[in-house]
Amino acid sequence: MRRELFALHLPNPDRVEADYAVLSELSKGLSGGDILNICVNAIHAGSTDLNPERWMVTQGMLEREIAKAKKAKAEHSGEKGKSRRRIGFCV
């Protein structure tokens, strides 16, 4: 399913140089929304050249975005052990 999500969110195969099978393995543990954000960020990074003919999304760009998403997810989950103020009704 992750491989299909990458293919869905990177719809122009002429502008993508990446192995979706490798990306799907690297992105284990990430949600579909995470994969969408990875693709959007990589598309943005690959479209900074003034000449649109040179716009390209590469394996390296996608791998960097996957690493960023995993790091953010790990940092966020590390906060679970910290004490937090509860809001709402106590049961």
HELIX and SHEET records of a PDB file:
HELIX    1   1 ARG A    2  HIS A    9  1                                   8    
HELIX    2   2 PRO A   13  ARG A   15  5                                   3    
HELIX    3   3 TYR A   20  LEU A   26  1                                   7    
HELIX    4   4 GLY A   32  ALA A   45  1                                  14    
HELIX    5   5 PRO A   52  ARG A   54  5                                   3    
HELIX    6   6 GLN A   59  SER A   77  1                                  19    
HELIX    7   7 GLY A   78  GLY A   81  5                                   4    
SHEET    1   A 2 VAL A  16  GLU A  17  0                                        
SHEET    2   A 2 VAL A  57  THR A  58  1                                        
END                                                                             
